[in-house]
Each structure stands twice: as C-alpha cells, then as structure tokens.
Amino acid sequence: MSALLFLSVLLVLIALGMPIAFALLFSGVGLMLQMDQFDSQIVVQNAIGGADNFVLMAVPFFILAGEFMNAGGLSRRIVEMAGAFVGHLRGGLGYVAIFAAILLASLSGSAVADTAALAAILVPMMRQAGYDPERACGLMAAGGIIAPVIPPSIGFLLFGVVANLSITRLFLAGIMPGVMMGGSLVIAWWLVSRRASVQVAPRTPWPERLALLGKGFWALMLPVIIIGGLKFGIFTPTEAAVVAAAYALFVGAAIYRELTPAAVYHCLLVTARTTAVVLLLASLAMVASYMITIADIPGQVGGWLSVLGDSPLALTAAMMLVVFLSGMVLDFIPIVLIFTPVFLPIVTAAGIDPIYFGVIFIINCSLGMITPPVGVVLNVVGSIGKITLAQAARGVMPFLLAELAVLLALVLFPALVTVPAGWWR
C-alpha cells in the first residue's frame, strides 16, 4: 500500500509539471500523513542532512573541472589528438568522436558537458564531410553517456552517497564497462558507416601526430592523476574533485592560456547553477528516502519480486527493466535518488554484489539520457546539430542497441565487472 501511494503521488505530481525535487518531497510527506507520522522537524532535518554531506562537495568541483576543461581548451586538444591518429580511416570522424568521448569521460563526469563539447566541434565537420547529420548526432549522444560510467562520475558519487558504499571502489569498477561501451560503439559505427560515401581525411604525418600528442599531454595527465591518486590512496574522491578543478584551471590559464578571467567567471556561474539543482534534488530526496525506509517499501517491492524465486539473475534483470523504462520519462539524477534506496536492500538480501549492481545501475541510468521522450542528451545534440528530437532518436538507435547489448552482457555475466574491478584493488 505504501509503495503504491508513494509511486502514485510522485507520478501525478510529475505529470502536473511539478519539479522533480519538490515531487519527491511531497511524496515523502504523503507517506508521513498516510502513516500518521507527520513531523515538520523530521522533514527539515532530513532535507538539511541530505545536502550536508562531505562527499557531495565533490559534485561542484567535478562540474567546475568540466567547465574549465571546455573553456580552457583541454577538450578541443583531446579531439584534435584523436583526429590525428584515427581521422584518416573510412568513417574516421566517427572513430574520432568515440575515442575522444572515452578520453573526455575520464576528465569530466558530466554526459551533458561532454556531449556538448564533442557535438560543437565535430558535428559541423561531419556535415561538411558528407556524413548523415542524424547518425552523427546520434553517435555524439551515445558517446557522451560514457561520461557517467568512467571515473570521475557524478552518478557514482550520488549512488555511493545514497547507498553508503565506497565511491573509490565504484569509480574503479566502472573503468572496464565504460571501455566496453566505447568498444560497442566502434563496432556499431563500423557497421553503419562502411557503405557511407564520405570524404576521407588524409593521414596525419607522424611528426604532426607527436606534436598534437605533446599539446594534449597536459589534458591526458588529468585522468592519470585522478585514478592514480584514488588507487594509491593519495586523496579521497572529494579531494580528487578539488585537484581536478585546480589542475584544469592551471592548465587552461597558465599553459594553454585560453582561460580568461571572464571565462573563469562564466564557468563559476554555470557551476553554481548546476550544483544548486543537484544539491536541491539530493536534499529533498533524502526526505523521500527516509520515509521509504520507515514504510519498508523495499520489503514490499521485494515481496512483489518474490515471484522470480531465488534467482539473482532474474531479479537483476527485472530491476534493470524497471530502471530502463523509468529512464524514458525521468532524468538521470532523479532515477538514482528514487531507486537506490528501494533496490539496494533487495540487492543486499539477494546476495548480489552492491558495487557490481551500482555499475550496471548507473549504466542503465545513463542510457535513459538517450531514450525519448525525455532524453536530455538527445535534446543537447539536437539543438547543436540543428535537428529535431525525433531525428536524433532515429540517429542514436543503432548505438543505443549496441550499448544495451553491453548492459545485457554485464547482467548475464557479472564477472565482466567484478573481475576487472579486482585488478584495481
């Protein structure tokens, strides 16, 4: 009963156009009233506690690092470097987009920021070379959602905070699945582009390649610093975010000299606005999370899923289906904040590794960003590429299927996550 009430109130409020953060708040209050336990002090205490978390300090710094990288020229140099090594292949600009997306994902945990940077640089180039704009934009979108999977990842930060899990372990466990997503895009792009009649760029001479590699060296060092620092315990994820922002500021301003004081101010402003949205969601979602626990909604949902028997595989598949369908109508962060407190007790009781579940859960949430009708990343590439949402949805379809195949493989074979994750320990 409590689970149905919570879900009904949430969906009705969202359908009426209420912002997700306040819909979560009133859904939690609805549970309080239904259980005759309403207390305004509990609401306020949980809302404050939701934002008063040391780990969440990493969110604004990782967002700021991404803004500094785009404004300071780090992202552009990554794209130029990828173009020098694979741009001469048939369909070469597509491979440039994929490899640049993987590299950018290791610099910034934001799918929207990475997609915008890639699309702004590569979509005009691909149009001019004769590529189908729909396919080009679809590839940018599918590459952009690798960002929440390869560390540093804002998605893993939020999941780790809500689930009370090691964010460092989540970060390291996401490396191999993120690379697998990139590999699936390479295969899909090869199948899509092999018959396309497009201009092929000339092969870049090795001296020029080495020169571009040298220019991109400072950008490439950032993921080495972050992952190395986390692996060897030099700093925590929150400290890693501060290091990333400071490093991107230094490189963009002092080495590449593209980050002006006006650009720094703009980056700070955008970061403040984005952070306010994220932290408001995290704050008010804690009220809902508290009442989900008090009302034993995980136990009720677990009862509904008991028809699947004692099969962890069937249970995982069912939860992934729910998350995927939710991704069609909800954005990334609300899905993480709504479903993590519901699913994690069920996962733990079933003996499923919570780190493994966190990885496939975040991948699934990422896929929601390229599935219509919401598809926030599709909207980004559509606006940059000057195509409609429907056209972007058609263009992304083969790449969405490729990444879904990766998710299915991870569900069927958990060792694809757990074994590589063990290498980093």
N, C-alpha and C positions, 0 to 999 in steps of 0.2 A: 504493500500500500504506500509506504513512504517513498519508495523508488519511483512509483508511477506518479505520485504527487510532485516530486522534485522535477522529474522529466517534463511533466505537463506544464507546470508553471514556467520552466525555463524556455520551452519551445514556444509557448503562447507569447511570452514577453519578447522573445527574439522576433517572432512573426509580426508583432506590433511595432517593431523598429527600435526597441529599447537597446542601448549599447550593451554589449556582452557583459561588461564588468558589473553593471547595475542589475542585469538579469540574474547573474549568479548571486548577487547579494540578496535580492528579493526571493530567490528560490530557497536560499538558506533560511531566511526569515519565515517563509511559508512552512518549512519543516518545523521550525520552532513553535509556530502557532498550532500546527497540527498535533504536536506532542505536548502542547500546553506548557512549554518551557521558555517562552519568550522572555529575554532579559537584554535590555539595550546595552548594558555594560559588557556582556559577553560578545555582542556584535562588535562593539568598539574595540575591545581587547584583541579579538581575533583579526580584525581589519588592520590594526596597528602592528600586530605580530606578523602578519603576512608580508609586510614591507620591511619590517625591522629584522633583516637577516643579512649577516655579513657576506654570505656567498652571493646574494643578489647585487652586491656592489660591483660584481664583475660585469653585469649586464651593460651599464652605461659606458664602461671603459672599452668593452669589445665593440660596442656600436660606434664609439668615438674613434677607435682604431680603424674601423672600416671606412668611416668618413674621411679620416686623414689619408688613408691609402688611395682612395679615389681622387681626392683633391690634390694630393701631393705627387701624383704620377707613378706610384708603385703599381697600380692595376694596369695602366697603359703599358708599362715596360714588360709586365708579365705576358700580355697579349702579343707584343712585338717579338718577344723571345720565342714564344710558342710558334708564331708565324714563320720565324726563320728556320725552324727545324722540321716542321711538317706542312708548311703552307704550300709547298710545291707538289704535293700529292694530288691525285684526282679527288675532288671534293675537299681539297686541302683546308679551306677556310672553316669547314665544319669541324675538322680534327683540331684546328687551332682553337675553336670555341670550346671543345671538350677538354683539351689539356689545360687551357687557360682557366676553365671553370674549376678543375681539380686543384690547380695551384692557388687560385683565389680563395677557394673553400678553406684552404689551410691558413689563410691570412685573416679571413673575416667569417663570423658565424651567421651572417645575415643573408638569406636567399634573395631578398628583395634588392639589397645593395649590390650583390654580385651580379645578379641578372641585369640590373640597370647599367652597370659598368660595361658588361660584355655586349649587351644589345646596342648601346650608344656607339661603341667603337666598331663592332663587326657587322651589324645589320646593313648599314649603308654600303659597306664594302661588298657584302654578299649580293645585295641588289645589283650593284654595278657589274659584278662578275657574272650575272645571269642566274643566280640561284632563285628558287621559288621562295618568295617572302614568307609564305605560311610555314614552310618547312624550316627556314632559317630561324624565324621567331620561336617555333616550337622547340628547336634544338637549344636555343638560348635558355628557354624556360626550364627544360629538363636538366640542363647542366647547372643552372642556378640553384636547384634544390639539393644539390650535393652539399651545399654550404652548411646546413644544419646537422650533417652526419659526420663530416671530417672535422676534427677539432681545430680551432676553438669553436664550440657550438653553443649558441644561446638556448637551443632546445634542450640539450643535455644539462645545461645549468639549471633550467627550470624544473626538469624532470628530477634531477638529483636533489634539489631543494624540497620539492613536494614529497618525494619518495624516501628522503633521508638516506641516500646512497652516495658512495664515493664518486664525486664528479671526475676526478682524475682517472679512475677505472673506466667510467663511461666514455671519456674522451679517447682513451687509448683503444677501447673496444670498437670504436666507430671508424678507425682508420681503414681497416681492410674492407668492410662493407661499402664505405664511400668509394674506394678504388674500384670495387666490383661494379658499382653503379656507373662509374665512368667507363669501365670496360664494356658494359652492356650498351652504352650509347655509341661507342666506337663501332660495334657490330651492327647496330641498327642504322647508323649513318652510312656505313659501307653498303648495306643492302638498299637503302633509299637513294643514295647518290651515284651508284655505279653506272646507271644509264643516263644520268643528267648531262645535258650539253652545256657546260660552263667553261669559263676561261680558267686555265691552269697557270698558276703563278710560276715564274722562273725559279729555279733552285738558287737558294741563297749561298753565296760562296762561304767557305769555312772561316776566312778571316772576319767577314761581317757577322757570321754566327757567333764567333767568340767575342766580338766587340759587344753585341747585344747581350750575350750571356754576362759579360762584365758589367754592363749597365744595369742588368736585372739582379746582380749579385746581392745587393743590399735588400731587395724585396724578398729574395729567396731565403735570406738568413732568418727572417721573422718566424716561419714555422719551425725552423731548426731550434731557435731559441725557446719557443713556447713548448714544443714537445719534449725537447731535451731537458728543459727546466722542470717540467712536470714528472718526467720519467725518473730523474735522479733526485727528486725531492728538493730542488733548489728553491722553488716557490710554490705556493698554493694556486689553484685556479683564479682566485680573486687577484692575487699578486701578479699572475701571468697576464691578466687583462690590463693592469696598470702598466706593466712592462711593454705590452704590445702597443698601447696608445702612445706611450712616451717614445718608443722606438720609431713608430710611424711618423710622429711629429718631427723627430730629429732628422730622419732620412728625407722626408718631404721638404723640410725647411732648410736644412743645412747642407745636404748632399745634392739632392735633385733641384733644390731652390725653386720649387713650384708652389709651395705652400705659403701664401702671403698672409699677413695679419688679417686682412679682410676675409680670406678663405677659412682661416682658423676660427674666426668669429662665427661664420656661417656653419661650420662643422659643429661647433659647440651648441648653436641654436637648434640645429636639426637633432642632435643627440639628446638635448634636454626634452624636446617634444616627444621623441620616440620613447625615451626612458619613462616619461610621465605616463604614457599609455600602458607600457609593460608593467610598471610597478602598481598602477591602479588596478589592473587586472589581477596581479598576484595578491594584492592586499584584500580586495573584496572576494576573490575566490577562496581565500582562507576561511571566510565565514561559512561558505557552502561546504568546504572540505571538513570543517569541524562538525557540522550537522550531519554530513554523510556518514561520518564515523559514529556519532551518537545514535543515529537512527539505524545503524547496522545495514546500510544499503549494500555494502559489499557482500554481506551474508545473504541478502535477498537475491541479488544478482547471481551469486554463486549457486543458490537454490534453483534458479531458472536454468543455469548452465549445467546442473547436475545430470540432465538427460544425456549429456555427452559421455557420461560414465567416468572412468578413471584415466582417460587418455589425455595426457598433457598436449599432444599434438592437435587433437580435435579442439581442445579448449583454447589453445593459442590461435588456431585458425579462426575460430568463432569470434574471438576478441578482435583479431585483425580485420575481419569483415565489418564489424561494428565501427571500428575506427575509420576504415576506408570510406564507408557510406557517410559517416559524420563529416569527413573531410570535404564532401561535396557541398555542404551547407554551412560549415563552421571554419573559422580561420585556425591557423597553426597553434597559437598560444592558448586560446580557449579550450581546444581539444586536450592539450597537455594538462591544463589545470582542472578540467572536468573529469577526465577519465583516469588519471593517475591514481587518485585516492580510492577510486572504485575498483580498479583492476588489480592494483598491487597486492592487497591482502589475498585475493583469489589466486594470484600467481604464486605467492609465497606458500600458501596452503597446498597447492598442487605440486610443489617441489620444482618449479621452473626457476632457473637462474634469473634473478631480477635484473642483473646487468645485461644479460642477453635479451630479456624482454624489453628493457629500456631502449636498446639499439633498434630492434625491429619496430617498436612503437614509434620512435622518432622518425624512422624512415617512412613509415605509413603516414604519419602526420605531414611529412614533407610532400608526399605525393598528393595530398589534399590541396596543396597550393597550385597544382597544375590541372586540377579537375574542375570543370564547370559545374554549377553556375557561378560559384564564388571565385575560386582560382585567382588569388591575389597576384601571383607571379604572372599568370596569363594576362591579366589586366596591365601589368607593367610593360611586358614586351609588346602588347597590342598598341599601347599608347606611343611607345618609342618607335615601333615599326610601322605605325600608321595603318594597322589592320584591325578588323573587328574582333570581339571576343570569340565569336563563332569560328572565324578563320584561324585564330590562334589555337583554338581547341582542336580543329582538324589537323593543323600542322604538328601539334605535340603528340598526337595519338600513337604513332609507331614508337616514339621514345618513352611514352608513359607505359606502353605494353612491355618494353624492354626492362624498365625499372621495376615493374610489377613482377616480372619473371625473377628478378634478383630477390625481391621480397619473398616470393613463394619458395625459392631455393633456401633462403635463410630459415623460413618456417619449417620446412621439411628436414633440413639438415642443420641443427643448431651448432654443430661443431665448426661450421664455417665462420661463426662469430666467436665461440668460446676458445677454440684452439689458437687462432691468431692473437686473441686478446691475452692469452697466457704468455706469448712471446715477449710482451712488453713489460711483464712484471719483473 
